[in-house]
Amino acid sequence: MKLSWWEIDSWFSNVDYTIVGSGIVGLHAAIALRERFPQSKILVLERGPLPQGASTKNAGFACFGSLSEIIDDLTTHTEEEVTALIQKRWNGLQLLRKRLGDAVIDFKPYGGYEIFLDSDTSGYENCISKLPFVNDVLRPLFKADVFATETDRFGFKGTKEQLVFNPFEGQIDTGRMMQALLKEAAAHNILILNSQTVTAYHEKADGVQVDLDGFSFSTKKLLFATNGFAAQLTNGAVKPARAQVLITNPIQNLDIKGTFHIDRGYYYFRNIGNRILFGGARNLDFEGETTTDFGETDIIQEQLEKLLREVILPQTDFTVSHRWSGIMGMGAAKKPVVQQLSNHVYCGVRLGGMGIAIGSIIGQELADLV
């Protein structure tokens, strides 16, 4: 399809900044660029009808890492690296809340819990023994103990009686957050075009030629905020990681409120009103879930239902209302990749499954880099 002169003139002429990806990172980068360059022309390209990847598909956890996940990270990263990453996640959550407002994103400060299966005695004992140490590491940042043990009052079955509680965690409404960010971007005169796939780009002396399906245009700077879809850009430093999720129909008298983690964050669930959203089990099939294809698999969906039936809702009849998946960006290191790829091309990717927490800060850093 050929574009009209009006379309070319209004949308694709004299573009200063083109951002690929209209998720949390891309929109924060666009808004930060607008604040710095009020007269510039900023274009956001999104290949999906809605923000693809994970920004509209995540579980809505306002979290920065469970105790077992942090302990696991400390085996592969230095104490300083882990602390810096948690600080960045925490600062990102505050930036997101401040920019959009708690009421708009439906932030609920219910706190977060980690539960341990009876079969995971070694993991449980490791966490309990290292809990004081992790609190010491995080105290300068939070000015209080982050983790404490509590007795299970939710009626879980096949789990240790003690849970680990974190009062700093909360829930948000992912859909409302992204709608608010899109409105904010529109209010800042940022052009967002959906269903636009970048097929190639070519660096030139004064900018970048961007190829879309059947059309090309020029931009002074090109920024990629494509997270799980950034493997080629980063020579494999980012790998896609699919996360599968299900949600139940409403459950009468549901007494579960909060965000919950099992097994280093590989399983996670929360209430949405009187429904349970449950996701994870990627560790059952790492290879199969290293994909950019959306979809669900029997092995993972059956395991989620099994844990829901046997552990989380053992005395409760429930039915599954809906299932979906999102694509995260992972790598050998947890630190996000914010870098200049060439003279006029940049990327902010590899959010490590913490997009809600870290996305706003990475967007800001990406804009700062430019």
C-alpha positions in Angstrom: 0.0 0.0 0.0 1.4 3.4 -1.0 1.2 6.2 1.6 -0.4 9.5 0.6 1.6 12.8 0.6 -0.4 13.8 3.7 0.6 10.7 5.6 4.3 11.1 4.7 4.3 14.8 5.5 2.5 14.4 8.9 4.0 11.2 10.2 7.3 10.4 8.5 9.0 13.7 7.6 11.7 15.5 9.7 11.6 12.8 12.4 14.1 13.5 15.2 13.7 10.4 17.3 12.1 7.0 16.4 11.5 4.6 19.2 10.8 0.9 18.4 8.5 -0.5 21.1 5.6 1.2 22.9 6.0 -0.6 26.2 7.0 0.8 29.5 10.6 1.5 28.4 9.7 3.0 25.0 7.1 5.3 26.3 9.2 6.5 29.3 12.1 7.1 26.8 9.7 9.1 24.5 8.3 11.2 27.4 11.9 11.9 28.8 13.0 13.0 25.3 10.0 15.3 25.0 10.8 16.9 28.3 14.4 17.6 27.1 13.6 18.5 23.5 10.2 20.2 23.5 10.2 21.0 19.8 11.4 17.7 18.5 9.4 15.2 16.4 9.1 11.9 18.2 7.7 8.8 16.6 7.0 5.5 18.4 6.6 2.3 16.3 4.8 -0.7 17.7 4.5 -4.0 15.8 1.4 -5.1 17.7 -2.1 -3.7 17.9 -1.3 -3.1 21.6 2.2 -2.9 23.2 3.6 -6.4 22.5 6.0 -8.3 24.6 5.4 -8.1 28.4 4.2 -4.6 29.1 0.5 -5.4 28.8 0.8 -9.1 29.5 2.6 -9.2 32.9 1.2 -10.2 36.3 1.1 -6.6 37.7 3.7 -7.2 40.5 5.2 -4.0 42.0 8.2 -6.0 43.3 12.0 -6.0 43.3 12.9 -9.7 44.0 11.9 -12.4 46.4 14.2 -13.5 49.2 15.2 -16.8 47.4 15.7 -14.9 44.1 18.0 -12.3 45.8 20.0 -15.1 47.5 20.2 -16.9 44.1 21.4 -13.7 42.5 24.1 -13.3 45.2 25.7 -16.6 44.0 26.2 -15.2 40.4 26.6 -11.4 41.1 28.6 -9.4 43.6 26.8 -7.9 46.7 27.3 -4.4 45.1 25.7 -5.5 41.8 22.7 -7.0 43.5 22.2 -4.0 45.7 22.5 -1.6 42.8 20.0 -3.6 40.8 17.5 -3.7 43.7 18.0 0.1 44.2 17.3 0.6 40.5 14.1 -1.5 40.6 12.9 0.3 43.7 13.6 3.8 42.2 11.9 2.7 39.0 8.7 1.7 41.0 8.7 5.1 42.7 9.2 6.9 39.4 6.3 5.0 37.8 4.0 5.7 40.8 4.9 9.4 40.9 4.5 9.9 37.1 1.1 8.2 36.8 -0.3 8.3 40.4 -1.3 5.3 42.7 -5.0 5.7 42.0 -4.6 5.6 38.3 -2.5 2.4 38.3 -4.6 0.9 41.1 -1.6 0.4 43.3 -2.4 -1.7 46.4 0.3 -2.0 49.1 -0.7 -5.5 50.3 2.9 -6.6 50.7 4.5 -9.7 49.2 4.9 -13.3 50.4 7.2 -16.1 49.6 5.9 -19.6 50.3 8.0 -22.8 50.3 6.8 -26.2 49.3 7.3 -29.0 51.8 9.6 -30.7 49.3 12.0 -27.7 49.3 13.4 -28.0 52.8 17.0 -27.1 51.7 15.8 -24.0 49.9 13.6 -23.0 52.8 16.4 -23.5 55.4 18.9 -21.6 53.2 16.5 -18.6 53.0 15.7 -18.6 56.7 19.4 -18.8 57.6 20.4 -16.0 55.2 17.4 -13.7 55.9 19.2 -11.6 58.5 22.2 -11.1 56.2 20.0 -10.0 53.2 18.2 -7.6 55.5 21.6 -6.1 56.6 22.5 -5.7 52.9 19.3 -3.9 52.1 18.9 -1.8 55.2 20.8 1.2 53.9 18.3 1.4 51.0 15.0 0.7 52.8 16.0 2.0 56.3 14.2 -1.0 57.7 14.1 -4.8 57.6 12.7 -5.9 54.2 12.0 -9.6 55.0 10.4 -11.2 58.1 8.9 -14.6 58.8 5.2 -15.0 59.4 2.9 -18.0 60.0 0.8 -19.0 57.0 -2.8 -17.7 57.5 -4.0 -18.4 54.0 -4.6 -22.1 54.3 -2.0 -23.3 51.7 -1.4 -27.0 51.7 1.9 -28.9 51.3 3.9 -25.8 52.3 6.1 -24.8 55.2 4.2 -23.2 58.1 6.4 -20.1 57.9 6.2 -17.7 55.0 8.6 -14.8 54.3 6.8 -11.4 54.2 8.0 -8.2 52.5 5.9 -5.1 53.4 7.4 -3.1 50.5 5.7 -5.1 47.7 2.4 -4.2 46.0 0.1 -4.8 43.1 -0.8 -2.7 40.1 -3.3 -2.9 37.3 -1.2 -3.5 34.3 -3.8 -2.5 31.7 -4.6 0.8 33.5 -0.9 1.5 33.9 -0.3 1.1 30.1 -3.4 3.1 29.2 -2.2 5.9 31.4 1.3 5.8 29.9 -0.2 5.9 26.3 -2.4 8.9 27.3 0.6 10.6 28.8 2.6 10.1 25.6 -0.3 11.4 23.5 -0.6 14.5 25.7 3.2 15.1 25.1 2.5 15.2 21.3 4.3 11.9 20.8 3.1 10.0 17.6 2.4 6.3 18.2 1.8 4.0 15.2 0.7 0.4 15.8 1.0 -2.6 13.6 4.4 -1.3 12.2 7.2 -3.8 11.9 10.7 -2.6 11.4 12.2 -5.0 8.8 15.7 -3.4 8.6 17.6 -0.2 9.3 20.6 1.4 7.6 23.0 3.9 9.3 23.7 7.0 7.3 26.0 10.0 7.9 23.2 12.2 9.3 20.8 9.6 10.7 19.2 6.2 10.0 17.0 4.9 7.3 14.2 2.8 8.8 12.5 0.2 6.6 8.9 -0.7 7.4 6.9 -3.2 5.5 6.7 -1.6 2.1 8.0 1.9 3.1 11.2 3.6 4.3 11.8 6.9 6.1 14.7 8.8 7.8 15.2 9.6 11.4 18.0 11.4 13.2 18.2 8.8 16.1 16.7 5.3 16.4 16.1 3.8 19.8 15.1 0.1 20.4 13.0 -0.7 23.4 12.1 -4.2 22.3 13.3 -6.1 25.4 12.6 -9.8 24.7 12.8 -9.3 20.9 16.4 -7.8 21.0 18.5 -10.9 20.6 19.9 -9.9 17.2 20.6 -6.3 18.3 22.7 -7.5 21.2 24.5 -10.5 19.7 22.7 -12.8 22.0 23.2 -10.9 25.2 19.4 -10.8 25.5 17.4 -14.0 25.1 13.6 -14.2 24.9 11.8 -15.9 27.8 8.1 -16.7 27.5 6.0 -16.4 30.6 2.7 -18.3 30.7 -0.2 -17.2 32.9 -3.7 -18.2 33.8 -6.5 -16.5 35.7 -9.5 -18.1 37.4 -13.1 -17.1 37.3 -14.3 -15.2 40.5 -14.0 -17.2 43.7 -16.5 -16.7 46.5 -15.0 -15.6 49.9 -11.4 -15.6 48.5 -9.1 -14.7 51.4 -5.9 -14.3 49.5 -4.6 -10.8 49.1 -1.1 -9.8 48.0 1.7 -10.9 45.7 3.2 -14.4 46.2 6.4 -16.1 45.0 7.5 -19.7 45.0 10.9 -21.1 44.0 13.1 -18.1 43.3 10.3 -16.3 41.5 9.8 -19.0 38.9 6.2 -19.3 40.1 4.1 -16.3 41.1 0.5 -15.6 41.9 -1.7 -12.8 43.2 -5.4 -11.9 43.7 -7.1 -9.6 41.2 -10.2 -8.8 43.2 -11.6 -12.3 43.9 -9.8 -14.1 41.1 -6.3 -15.7 41.3 -3.8 -15.0 38.6 -1.0 -17.6 38.5 2.0 -17.7 36.2 5.5 -19.2 35.8 6.9 -22.7 35.5 9.3 -21.6 32.8 11.9 -23.7 34.6 10.1 -26.9 33.5 11.2 -26.2 29.9 13.8 -23.5 29.6 14.6 -24.5 26.0 11.0 -24.5 24.9 10.2 -21.2 26.6 13.2 -19.4 25.0 11.0 -18.2 22.2 9.4 -15.1 20.8 6.3 -17.0 19.9 3.2 -16.3 22.0 1.3 -19.4 23.2 0.7 -21.9 25.9 1.9 -25.4 26.4 0.3 -28.4 28.2 3.3 -29.1 30.4 3.3 -25.7 31.9 -0.4 -25.0 32.1 -1.0 -28.4 33.7 1.6 -27.7 36.3 0.1 -24.3 37.1 -3.4 -25.9 37.5 -1.9 -28.7 39.7 -0.3 -26.3 42.1 -3.4 -24.1 42.1 -5.5 -27.1 43.0 -3.2 -28.9 45.5 -1.3 -26.1 47.1 -2.9 -22.6 46.7 -6.6 -23.4 46.7 -6.8 -26.9 48.2 -10.3 -26.6 49.7 -11.8 -24.5 46.8 -13.5 -25.3 43.6 -12.4 -23.0 40.8 -12.4 -22.8 37.0 -9.9 -21.2 34.7 -11.3 -18.2 32.9 -8.4 -17.3 30.6 -4.8 -18.1 29.6 -2.1 -16.0 27.9 1.7 -15.5 27.6 4.2 -12.6 27.4 7.7 -12.4 26.2 10.4 -11.2 28.7 14.1 -10.4 28.0 16.7 -12.4 30.0 20.4 -12.9 29.9 23.4 -14.4 31.8 23.6 -11.2 33.8 20.7 -9.5 35.4 21.9 -5.9 34.7 19.8 -4.3 31.9 21.5 -3.5 28.6 21.4 0.3 27.9 23.9 1.1 25.2 24.8 2.9 22.0 24.9 0.4 19.2 26.3 2.8 16.5 26.5 6.5 15.8 22.7 7.0 15.7 21.3 3.8 17.1 20.6 2.9 20.8 18.9 0.2 22.8 17.4 -0.3 26.3 16.6 -3.9 26.8 17.0 -7.1 29.1 14.7 -6.2 32.0 15.0 -9.7 33.5 11.3 -10.1 34.2 11.2 -6.9 36.2 9.8 -4.5 33.7 7.2 -2.9 36.0 10.0 -2.1 38.5 12.8 -1.2 36.2 11.2 -0.1 32.9 10.7 3.5 33.7 14.3 4.0 34.9 15.6 2.2 31.8 13.5 4.4 29.6 15.0 7.4 31.3 18.5 6.1 31.0 17.9 5.4 27.3 16.9 9.0 26.7 19.9 10.2 28.7 22.2 8.2 26.6 20.9 9.9 23.5 
